[in-house]
């Protein structure tokens, strides 16, 4: 028995309680992705309220928001410092952002791909990424992904952050403070994930236009069997487009927390969605404790390319006929759509 199968068999949590392996060995969760009851008629206020609290507020969004608040409070330059560009504070933000990315992405990768704590339980693709491949820079998927993330993604993220903090400090962004307008302040924080979904869908569809896909977006799609570091592994041009969402604050008032939150959300959220696992097992003793990555739909995008362009509360893929929920019926519909095109 291989080490990999030993790890899988030793896991007390039975992934068969959560899903099954199809005829090709791909793991499919029983609980397929359902869009929240936002755009439904007649309205379902009770169900909508439960979703909003449990799945929208008390979710990864809150985690990223808390990081943004801590960054602004303790690890960001004052408005006076940010009012003029300086090597010291710009370098500090770059180091800070590299640090949080290495820590956050590294924890996922260490647990799932280096220690392989749960083997292939809950792993969509039952194979591990190839250790050597000419498709990737340095001949290795992980090193390739880390290179594009740390050499391009984080510096471009930091550049946008420096620009926006400088613009805010110089009055180019209308200021918004909690003390003066607390309700609007909180509402804008709550709107950040939804706006990011809207912006991501628009940019993502744009990048699938052939003239942009080949030279730029293909690099990200080399990761057909993704891992956490695949999330932000993009061509610099894609990074430039991906982080432009924060420029909305040249139009909409903001506090530095809103600016930092939008960039932290964009910088960190790709990690869990690209783990390649549906559930991450935290404890398998007694009642199992797992974290749902909500990554199945996006894994299907990496598998088939032409489906599931967004993962947020807006049912864009339903509206535009590109939704794939992992069922044979969805696969047939996708094939028919591509054949007709």
C-alpha contacts under 8 A as a table, 3 or more apart, distances in Angstrom:
res1	aa1	res2	aa2	distance
1	X	5	X	6.41
1	X	6	X	6.60
2	X	5	X	5.34
2	X	6	X	6.23
3	X	6	X	5.06
3	X	7	X	6.24
4	X	7	X	5.27
4	X	8	X	6.41
4	X	116	X	7.72
4	X	119	X	5.64
4	X	120	X	7.54
5	X	8	X	4.98
5	X	9	X	6.08
5	X	119	X	6.88
6	X	9	X	5.19
6	X	10	X	6.04
6	X	119	X	7.93
7	X	10	X	5.22
7	X	11	X	6.59
7	X	116	X	7.42
7	X	117	X	6.83
7	X	118	X	6.09
7	X	119	X	5.00
8	X	11	X	5.58
8	X	118	X	5.79
8	X	119	X	4.48
8	X	120	X	6.04
8	X	121	X	5.98
9	X	12	X	7.87
11	X	14	X	7.37
11	X	118	X	6.17
11	X	121	X	7.96
11	X	284	X	6.97
12	X	284	X	5.39
12	X	285	X	7.12
13	X	281	X	7.97
13	X	284	X	5.48
13	X	288	X	6.30
14	X	17	X	5.74
14	X	18	X	7.70
15	X	18	X	5.23
15	X	19	X	6.27
15	X	20	X	7.51
15	X	121	X	6.04
15	X	122	X	6.09
16	X	19	X	5.19
16	X	20	X	5.63
18	X	29	X	5.77
18	X	30	X	5.80
18	X	31	X	7.46
19	X	27	X	6.85
19	X	28	X	5.47
19	X	29	X	3.93
19	X	30	X	4.56
19	X	31	X	7.64
20	X	27	X	5.57
20	X	28	X	5.49
20	X	29	X	6.48
20	X	30	X	7.35
21	X	24	X	7.50
21	X	25	X	5.14
21	X	26	X	5.18
21	X	27	X	4.31
21	X	28	X	6.08
22	X	25	X	5.28
22	X	26	X	5.41
22	X	27	X	6.39
22	X	28	X	6.99
23	X	26	X	7.43
25	X	125	X	7.19
25	X	126	X	6.25
26	X	124	X	5.32
26	X	125	X	5.21
26	X	126	X	6.27
27	X	122	X	6.58
27	X	123	X	6.36
27	X	124	X	4.46
27	X	125	X	6.64
27	X	126	X	7.42
28	X	124	X	6.78
28	X	296	X	7.90
28	X	326	X	7.04
29	X	32	X	6.17
29	X	278	X	7.34
29	X	296	X	7.93
32	X	325	X	6.32
32	X	326	X	7.66
33	X	294	X	7.88
33	X	296	X	7.87
33	X	297	X	7.12
33	X	325	X	6.55
35	X	313	X	6.42
35	X	314	X	7.69
35	X	315	X	6.47
36	X	39	X	7.94
36	X	48	X	7.14
36	X	51	X	6.76
36	X	313	X	6.12
37	X	40	X	5.76
37	X	43	X	7.85
37	X	44	X	6.76
37	X	47	X	6.92
37	X	48	X	5.47
37	X	51	X	7.86
38	X	43	X	7.96
38	X	48	X	6.58
38	X	313	X	7.46
38	X	314	X	7.98
40	X	43	X	5.79
40	X	44	X	7.46
41	X	44	X	7.72
44	X	47	X	5.54
44	X	48	X	5.93
45	X	48	X	4.93
45	X	49	X	5.91
46	X	49	X	5.12
46	X	50	X	6.29
47	X	50	X	5.20
47	X	51	X	6.24
48	X	51	X	5.15
48	X	52	X	6.03
49	X	52	X	5.03
49	X	53	X	6.26
50	X	53	X	5.39
50	X	54	X	5.89
50	X	55	X	7.83
51	X	54	X	5.27
51	X	55	X	5.15
51	X	56	X	6.55
52	X	55	X	5.78
52	X	56	X	4.82
52	X	57	X	6.15
53	X	56	X	5.86
53	X	57	X	5.06
53	X	58	X	6.02
54	X	57	X	6.27
54	X	58	X	5.20
54	X	59	X	7.07
55	X	58	X	5.92
55	X	59	X	5.64
56	X	59	X	5.76
56	X	61	X	6.94
57	X	61	X	6.44
57	X	62	X	6.02
57	X	190	X	7.66
58	X	61	X	7.28
58	X	62	X	5.98
59	X	62	X	5.61
59	X	63	X	6.93
60	X	63	X	4.95
60	X	64	X	6.26
60	X	269	X	7.81
61	X	64	X	5.29
61	X	65	X	6.15
61	X	193	X	6.93
61	X	265	X	7.36
62	X	65	X	4.96
62	X	66	X	6.15
63	X	66	X	5.26
63	X	67	X	6.42
64	X	67	X	5.08
64	X	68	X	6.23
64	X	261	X	6.71
64	X	264	X	6.37
64	X	265	X	5.71
64	X	268	X	7.71
65	X	68	X	5.00
65	X	69	X	6.22
65	X	189	X	7.89
65	X	261	X	5.59
65	X	265	X	7.70
66	X	69	X	5.07
66	X	70	X	6.18
67	X	70	X	5.10
67	X	71	X	6.03
67	X	261	X	7.73
67	X	264	X	7.67
68	X	71	X	5.00
68	X	72	X	6.15
68	X	257	X	6.10
68	X	260	X	5.53
68	X	261	X	4.80
68	X	264	X	6.51
69	X	72	X	5.19
69	X	73	X	6.02
69	X	257	X	5.88
69	X	261	X	7.58
70	X	73	X	5.06
70	X	74	X	5.85
70	X	75	X	7.18
71	X	74	X	5.52
71	X	75	X	4.67
71	X	76	X	5.94
71	X	260	X	7.76
72	X	75	X	5.89
72	X	76	X	5.08
72	X	256	X	6.97
72	X	257	X	6.06
72	X	260	X	7.31
73	X	76	X	6.87
75	X	93	X	7.87
75	X	96	X	7.61
76	X	93	X	7.07
77	X	80	X	7.93
77	X	81	X	5.82
77	X	82	X	5.95
77	X	89	X	6.44
78	X	81	X	5.19
78	X	82	X	6.13
79	X	82	X	5.04
79	X	83	X	6.01
79	X	165	X	7.65
79	X	166	X	7.85
79	X	168	X	7.92
79	X	169	X	5.05
80	X	83	X	5.33
80	X	84	X	7.93
80	X	169	X	6.97
81	X	84	X	6.49
81	X	89	X	7.82
82	X	85	X	6.41
82	X	86	X	7.87
82	X	89	X	7.71
82	X	162	X	7.81
82	X	165	X	6.27
82	X	166	X	5.11
82	X	169	X	6.20
83	X	165	X	7.89
83	X	166	X	5.17
83	X	167	X	7.60
83	X	169	X	5.00
83	X	170	X	5.75
84	X	166	X	6.64
85	X	90	X	7.49
85	X	166	X	7.21
86	X	89	X	5.95
86	X	90	X	6.27
87	X	90	X	5.31
87	X	91	X	5.86
88	X	91	X	5.27
88	X	92	X	6.15
89	X	92	X	4.89
89	X	93	X	6.26
90	X	93	X	5.24
90	X	94	X	6.36
90	X	158	X	7.83
90	X	162	X	6.64
91	X	94	X	5.06
91	X	95	X	6.21
92	X	95	X	5.14
92	X	96	X	6.07
93	X	96	X	4.96
93	X	97	X	6.05
93	X	158	X	6.57
94	X	97	X	5.22
94	X	98	X	6.09
94	X	154	X	7.23
94	X	155	X	6.46
94	X	158	X	5.77
95	X	98	X	5.14
95	X	99	X	6.02
96	X	99	X	5.09
96	X	100	X	6.42
97	X	100	X	5.30
97	X	101	X	6.19
97	X	154	X	6.59
97	X	158	X	7.21
98	X	101	X	5.19
98	X	102	X	6.04
98	X	150	X	6.78
98	X	154	X	6.36
99	X	102	X	5.28
99	X	103	X	6.14
100	X	103	X	5.10
100	X	104	X	5.89
101	X	104	X	5.18
101	X	105	X	5.66
101	X	106	X	7.57
101	X	267	X	7.69
101	X	268	X	6.82
102	X	105	X	5.54
102	X	106	X	5.28
103	X	106	X	5.08
103	X	107	X	6.07
104	X	107	X	5.50
104	X	108	X	6.84
104	X	268	X	7.39
104	X	271	X	7.84
105	X	108	X	5.44
105	X	109	X	6.26
105	X	228	X	6.02
105	X	229	X	6.24
105	X	268	X	7.78
105	X	271	X	5.93
106	X	109	X	5.02
106	X	110	X	5.80
107	X	110	X	5.15
107	X	111	X	6.15
108	X	111	X	5.49
108	X	112	X	6.06
108	X	113	X	7.92
108	X	228	X	6.31
108	X	271	X	7.59
108	X	272	X	7.51
108	X	275	X	7.34
109	X	112	X	5.38
109	X	113	X	5.19
109	X	114	X	6.49
109	X	227	X	7.18
109	X	228	X	5.92
109	X	229	X	7.36
109	X	275	X	7.85
110	X	113	X	5.77
110	X	114	X	4.82
110	X	115	X	5.90
110	X	116	X	7.71
111	X	114	X	6.23
111	X	115	X	5.28
111	X	116	X	5.89
111	X	117	X	5.83
112	X	115	X	6.24
112	X	116	X	4.57
112	X	117	X	5.97
112	X	118	X	6.97
112	X	119	X	7.58
112	X	275	X	7.97
113	X	116	X	4.96
113	X	227	X	7.83
116	X	119	X	5.03
116	X	120	X	7.87
118	X	121	X	5.79
118	X	281	X	7.06
120	X	123	X	4.95
120	X	126	X	5.96
120	X	127	X	7.83
122	X	277	X	5.34
122	X	278	X	5.41
122	X	279	X	5.75
122	X	280	X	7.68
123	X	126	X	6.03
123	X	276	X	5.79
123	X	277	X	4.24
123	X	278	X	6.47
124	X	276	X	5.82
124	X	277	X	5.77
124	X	278	X	7.04
124	X	296	X	7.56
124	X	299	X	7.72
125	X	128	X	7.51
125	X	225	X	6.70
125	X	276	X	7.16
128	X	225	X	7.58
129	X	141	X	7.26
129	X	225	X	5.98
129	X	226	X	7.45
130	X	133	X	6.50
130	X	140	X	7.51
130	X	141	X	7.30
131	X	139	X	7.90
131	X	140	X	5.63
131	X	141	X	6.95
132	X	139	X	5.25
132	X	140	X	5.02
132	X	141	X	7.50
133	X	136	X	6.00
133	X	139	X	4.84
133	X	140	X	5.80
133	X	141	X	7.28
134	X	137	X	7.35
134	X	138	X	7.97
134	X	139	X	5.00
134	X	140	X	7.72
135	X	139	X	6.86
135	X	222	X	7.10
136	X	139	X	5.03
136	X	140	X	5.66
136	X	141	X	5.65
136	X	144	X	5.73
136	X	222	X	7.66
137	X	140	X	6.55
137	X	141	X	7.55
137	X	143	X	7.43
137	X	144	X	4.94
138	X	143	X	6.71
138	X	144	X	6.33
139	X	144	X	7.61
140	X	143	X	5.52
140	X	144	X	6.00
141	X	144	X	5.08
141	X	145	X	6.04
141	X	223	X	7.61
142	X	145	X	5.09
142	X	146	X	6.08
142	X	227	X	7.88
142	X	229	X	6.63
142	X	230	X	7.69
143	X	146	X	5.11
143	X	147	X	6.05
144	X	147	X	5.15
144	X	148	X	6.44
144	X	233	X	7.77
145	X	148	X	5.42
145	X	149	X	6.08
145	X	229	X	5.44
145	X	230	X	5.39
145	X	232	X	7.54
145	X	233	X	4.83
146	X	149	X	5.05
146	X	150	X	5.89
146	X	151	X	7.98
146	X	229	X	6.03
146	X	230	X	7.93
146	X	233	X	7.01
147	X	150	X	5.43
147	X	151	X	5.47
147	X	152	X	7.60
147	X	233	X	7.72
148	X	151	X	5.37
148	X	152	X	5.27
148	X	153	X	6.32
148	X	232	X	7.43
148	X	233	X	4.96
148	X	234	X	6.05
148	X	235	X	7.05
148	X	236	X	7.95
149	X	152	X	5.72
149	X	153	X	4.59
149	X	154	X	6.23
149	X	229	X	7.39
149	X	232	X	5.29
149	X	233	X	4.96
149	X	234	X	7.11
150	X	153	X	5.82
150	X	154	X	5.37
150	X	155	X	7.20
151	X	154	X	6.82
151	X	155	X	6.63
152	X	155	X	5.53
152	X	156	X	6.08
152	X	234	X	7.95
152	X	235	X	7.65
152	X	236	X	5.76
152	X	239	X	7.40
153	X	156	X	5.39
153	X	157	X	6.10
153	X	232	X	6.44
153	X	233	X	7.30
153	X	234	X	7.23
153	X	236	X	7.03
153	X	239	X	5.89
153	X	267	X	7.98
154	X	157	X	4.93
154	X	158	X	6.01
154	X	267	X	7.55
155	X	158	X	4.98
155	X	159	X	6.07
156	X	159	X	4.91
156	X	160	X	6.33
156	X	236	X	7.89
156	X	239	X	6.76
156	X	240	X	6.72
156	X	243	X	7.82
157	X	160	X	5.36
157	X	161	X	6.32
157	X	239	X	7.90
157	X	243	X	6.48
157	X	263	X	6.73
157	X	267	X	7.25
158	X	161	X	4.91
158	X	162	X	6.09
159	X	162	X	5.16
159	X	163	X	6.17
160	X	163	X	5.10
160	X	164	X	6.15
160	X	243	X	7.25
160	X	244	X	7.80
160	X	246	X	7.64
161	X	164	X	5.23
161	X	165	X	6.05
161	X	259	X	7.29
161	X	260	X	6.88
161	X	263	X	7.24
162	X	165	X	5.26
162	X	166	X	5.97
163	X	166	X	5.21
163	X	167	X	6.07
164	X	167	X	4.92
164	X	168	X	5.98
164	X	173	X	7.93
164	X	246	X	7.91
164	X	247	X	7.60
164	X	259	X	7.15
165	X	168	X	5.03
165	X	169	X	6.07
165	X	256	X	6.64
165	X	259	X	7.76
166	X	169	X	5.12
166	X	170	X	6.25
167	X	170	X	5.14
167	X	171	X	6.28
167	X	172	X	4.94
167	X	173	X	6.01
168	X	171	X	5.28
168	X	172	X	5.60
168	X	173	X	4.67
168	X	174	X	7.20
168	X	175	X	7.08
168	X	256	X	7.43
169	X	172	X	7.64
169	X	173	X	7.97
170	X	173	X	7.79
171	X	174	X	6.39
171	X	175	X	7.46
172	X	250	X	6.76
173	X	249	X	6.26
173	X	250	X	5.21
173	X	251	X	7.37
173	X	252	X	7.66
173	X	253	X	6.19
173	X	254	X	6.88
174	X	249	X	7.96
174	X	250	X	7.60
174	X	251	X	7.97
174	X	252	X	7.15
174	X	253	X	4.50
174	X	254	X	6.34
175	X	253	X	5.62
175	X	254	X	5.42
175	X	255	X	5.81
176	X	180	X	7.59
176	X	181	X	7.07
176	X	185	X	6.80
176	X	253	X	5.76
176	X	254	X	4.91
176	X	255	X	5.01
177	X	180	X	5.56
177	X	181	X	6.12
177	X	182	X	7.16
177	X	185	X	6.68
177	X	254	X	7.81
177	X	255	X	6.05
178	X	181	X	5.34
178	X	182	X	4.29
178	X	183	X	7.79
178	X	185	X	5.55
178	X	186	X	7.84
179	X	182	X	5.89
181	X	184	X	5.59
181	X	185	X	6.08
182	X	185	X	4.97
182	X	186	X	6.25
183	X	186	X	5.34
183	X	187	X	6.12
184	X	187	X	4.98
184	X	188	X	6.02
185	X	188	X	5.38
185	X	189	X	6.50
185	X	254	X	7.89
185	X	255	X	7.94
186	X	189	X	5.06
186	X	190	X	6.28
187	X	190	X	5.02
187	X	191	X	6.13
188	X	191	X	4.93
188	X	192	X	6.42
188	X	258	X	7.43
189	X	192	X	5.48
189	X	258	X	6.21
189	X	261	X	7.93
190	X	193	X	6.88
190	X	194	X	7.82
191	X	194	X	5.36
191	X	195	X	6.05
192	X	195	X	5.17
192	X	196	X	6.04
192	X	258	X	7.74
192	X	261	X	7.80
192	X	262	X	6.20
193	X	196	X	4.99
193	X	197	X	6.28
193	X	262	X	7.74
193	X	265	X	7.63
193	X	312	X	7.82
194	X	197	X	5.15
194	X	198	X	6.48
194	X	312	X	6.79
194	X	313	X	6.68
194	X	314	X	7.67
195	X	198	X	5.06
195	X	199	X	6.14
196	X	199	X	5.04
196	X	200	X	5.80
196	X	245	X	6.86
196	X	262	X	7.62
196	X	266	X	7.66
197	X	200	X	5.09
197	X	201	X	6.08
197	X	310	X	6.55
197	X	311	X	7.05
197	X	312	X	5.31
197	X	313	X	7.46
197	X	314	X	7.28
198	X	201	X	5.37
198	X	202	X	6.45
198	X	314	X	7.36
199	X	202	X	5.25
199	X	203	X	6.23
199	X	245	X	6.17
200	X	203	X	5.20
200	X	204	X	5.76
200	X	242	X	6.91
200	X	310	X	6.87
201	X	204	X	5.06
201	X	205	X	6.06
201	X	309	X	5.93
201	X	310	X	5.25
201	X	316	X	7.74
202	X	205	X	5.44
202	X	206	X	6.25
203	X	206	X	5.02
203	X	207	X	6.22
203	X	241	X	6.70
203	X	242	X	6.74
204	X	207	X	5.11
204	X	208	X	6.55
204	X	309	X	6.39
204	X	310	X	7.94
205	X	208	X	5.22
205	X	209	X	7.03
205	X	309	X	6.78
206	X	209	X	5.60
206	X	212	X	7.55
207	X	210	X	7.78
207	X	212	X	5.30
207	X	213	X	5.32
207	X	216	X	7.62
207	X	217	X	5.99
207	X	238	X	7.75
208	X	212	X	6.57
208	X	213	X	4.97
208	X	217	X	7.16
209	X	212	X	5.57
209	X	213	X	5.76
210	X	213	X	4.88
210	X	214	X	6.10
211	X	214	X	6.35
211	X	215	X	7.38
212	X	215	X	5.88
212	X	216	X	5.76
212	X	217	X	6.70
213	X	216	X	5.46
213	X	217	X	4.57
213	X	218	X	5.54
214	X	217	X	6.40
214	X	218	X	5.40
215	X	218	X	6.71
215	X	219	X	7.95
216	X	219	X	6.20
216	X	234	X	7.76
216	X	235	X	5.53
216	X	237	X	6.66
216	X	238	X	6.44
217	X	220	X	5.55
217	X	221	X	6.66
217	X	234	X	7.00
217	X	235	X	6.78
217	X	238	X	6.70
218	X	221	X	4.91
218	X	222	X	6.25
219	X	222	X	5.42
219	X	223	X	7.95
219	X	233	X	7.75
219	X	234	X	6.13
219	X	235	X	6.32
220	X	223	X	6.15
220	X	230	X	7.24
220	X	233	X	5.86
220	X	234	X	5.08
220	X	235	X	7.30
221	X	224	X	6.23
221	X	302	X	6.22
221	X	305	X	7.68
223	X	226	X	4.95
223	X	230	X	6.56
223	X	302	X	6.99
224	X	302	X	5.21
224	X	303	X	5.59
225	X	276	X	7.02
225	X	302	X	7.55
225	X	303	X	7.69
226	X	229	X	7.90
226	X	230	X	5.64
226	X	231	X	7.91
226	X	274	X	5.81
226	X	275	X	6.44
226	X	276	X	5.67
226	X	299	X	7.71
226	X	302	X	7.76
227	X	230	X	5.36
227	X	231	X	7.49
227	X	271	X	7.96
227	X	274	X	5.48
227	X	275	X	4.46
227	X	276	X	5.72
228	X	231	X	5.87
228	X	270	X	7.51
228	X	271	X	4.58
228	X	272	X	6.34
228	X	273	X	7.59
228	X	274	X	5.06
228	X	275	X	4.42
228	X	276	X	7.64
229	X	232	X	6.56
229	X	233	X	6.70
229	X	271	X	6.49
229	X	274	X	7.61
230	X	233	X	5.02
230	X	271	X	7.52
230	X	274	X	6.33
231	X	270	X	4.42
231	X	271	X	5.25
231	X	273	X	7.27
231	X	274	X	5.38
232	X	267	X	7.22
232	X	270	X	6.27
232	X	271	X	7.58
234	X	238	X	6.02
234	X	239	X	6.26
235	X	238	X	5.22
235	X	239	X	6.36
236	X	239	X	4.88
236	X	240	X	6.19
237	X	240	X	5.08
237	X	241	X	6.46
238	X	241	X	5.12
238	X	242	X	5.88
239	X	242	X	4.90
239	X	243	X	6.19
240	X	243	X	5.73
240	X	244	X	6.45
241	X	244	X	5.37
242	X	245	X	7.04
242	X	266	X	7.99
243	X	246	X	6.44
243	X	263	X	7.07
243	X	266	X	7.08
244	X	247	X	5.56
245	X	248	X	5.98
245	X	262	X	7.94
246	X	249	X	6.18
246	X	259	X	6.44
246	X	262	X	6.37
246	X	263	X	6.94
247	X	250	X	5.74
247	X	251	X	7.89
248	X	251	X	5.49
248	X	252	X	6.11
249	X	252	X	4.54
249	X	253	X	5.89
249	X	254	X	6.21
249	X	259	X	7.56
250	X	253	X	7.43
254	X	257	X	7.79
254	X	258	X	5.88
254	X	259	X	6.96
255	X	258	X	5.44
255	X	259	X	6.82
256	X	259	X	5.05
256	X	260	X	6.09
257	X	260	X	5.14
257	X	261	X	5.80
258	X	261	X	5.05
258	X	262	X	6.15
259	X	262	X	5.40
259	X	263	X	6.54
260	X	263	X	5.23
260	X	264	X	5.96
261	X	264	X	5.05
261	X	265	X	5.87
262	X	265	X	5.19
262	X	266	X	6.23
263	X	266	X	5.02
263	X	267	X	5.91
264	X	267	X	4.94
264	X	268	X	5.89
264	X	269	X	7.97
265	X	268	X	5.53
265	X	269	X	5.53
266	X	269	X	5.85
266	X	270	X	7.25
267	X	270	X	6.95
268	X	271	X	5.98
269	X	272	X	6.43
269	X	273	X	6.94
270	X	273	X	5.27
270	X	274	X	6.08
271	X	274	X	5.40
271	X	275	X	6.39
272	X	275	X	5.33
272	X	293	X	5.41
272	X	294	X	7.91
272	X	295	X	7.07
273	X	276	X	7.49
273	X	293	X	5.81
273	X	294	X	6.36
273	X	295	X	4.37
273	X	296	X	7.99
273	X	298	X	6.93
273	X	299	X	7.97
274	X	277	X	7.89
274	X	295	X	6.35
274	X	298	X	7.48
274	X	299	X	7.04
275	X	293	X	7.73
275	X	295	X	7.36
276	X	295	X	6.90
276	X	296	X	7.73
276	X	299	X	6.56
277	X	280	X	6.85
277	X	293	X	7.07
277	X	295	X	6.95
277	X	296	X	7.68
278	X	292	X	5.91
278	X	293	X	5.54
278	X	294	X	6.36
278	X	295	X	5.96
278	X	296	X	6.19
279	X	290	X	5.87
279	X	291	X	5.40
279	X	292	X	4.60
279	X	293	X	5.95
280	X	290	X	5.33
280	X	291	X	5.03
280	X	292	X	6.54
280	X	293	X	7.27
281	X	284	X	6.78
281	X	288	X	7.51
281	X	289	X	6.14
281	X	290	X	4.36
281	X	291	X	6.49
282	X	288	X	7.75
282	X	289	X	5.45
282	X	290	X	5.37
282	X	291	X	7.16
283	X	288	X	5.62
283	X	289	X	5.08
283	X	290	X	7.01
284	X	287	X	6.91
284	X	288	X	4.57
284	X	289	X	6.52
285	X	288	X	6.09
294	X	297	X	7.42
295	X	298	X	5.44
295	X	299	X	6.01
296	X	299	X	4.98
296	X	300	X	6.32
297	X	300	X	5.18
297	X	301	X	6.57
297	X	308	X	6.22
297	X	311	X	7.26
297	X	324	X	7.16
297	X	325	X	6.56
297	X	326	X	7.68
298	X	301	X	4.83
298	X	302	X	6.47
298	X	308	X	6.32
298	X	309	X	7.63
298	X	310	X	7.76
298	X	311	X	7.18
299	X	302	X	5.10
299	X	303	X	6.21
300	X	303	X	4.82
300	X	304	X	5.89
300	X	305	X	7.52
300	X	307	X	7.40
300	X	308	X	7.28
300	X	324	X	7.42
300	X	326	X	7.22
301	X	304	X	5.32
301	X	305	X	4.74
301	X	306	X	6.50
301	X	307	X	5.40
301	X	308	X	5.53
301	X	309	X	6.99
302	X	305	X	5.34
304	X	307	X	6.80
306	X	309	X	7.80
306	X	322	X	7.17
306	X	334	X	7.94
307	X	317	X	7.41
307	X	322	X	4.78
307	X	323	X	5.76
307	X	324	X	6.13
307	X	334	X	7.60
308	X	311	X	7.15
308	X	317	X	5.91
308	X	322	X	6.06
308	X	323	X	5.30
308	X	324	X	6.24
309	X	317	X	6.70
309	X	322	X	7.68
310	X	316	X	7.12
310	X	317	X	7.08
311	X	314	X	7.92
312	X	315	X	7.58
315	X	318	X	5.24
315	X	319	X	6.23
316	X	319	X	5.01
316	X	320	X	6.08
317	X	320	X	5.21
317	X	321	X	5.68
317	X	322	X	4.65
317	X	323	X	4.60
318	X	321	X	5.27
318	X	322	X	6.34
318	X	323	X	5.26
319	X	322	X	7.92
320	X	323	X	7.95
322	X	334	X	7.18
323	X	330	X	7.47
324	X	327	X	7.44
324	X	330	X	5.14
324	X	331	X	6.86
324	X	334	X	7.45
325	X	330	X	6.28
326	X	330	X	6.45
326	X	331	X	7.08
327	X	330	X	5.28
327	X	331	X	6.47
328	X	331	X	4.99
328	X	332	X	6.22
329	X	332	X	5.20
329	X	333	X	6.22
330	X	333	X	5.05
330	X	334	X	6.11
331	X	334	X	5.10
331	X	335	X	6.22
332	X	335	X	5.11
332	X	336	X	6.14
333	X	336	X	5.13
333	X	337	X	6.14
334	X	337	X	5.07
334	X	338	X	6.19
335	X	338	X	5.18
335	X	339	X	6.03
336	X	339	X	5.09
336	X	340	X	6.10
337	X	340	X	5.21
337	X	341	X	6.24
338	X	341	X	5.07
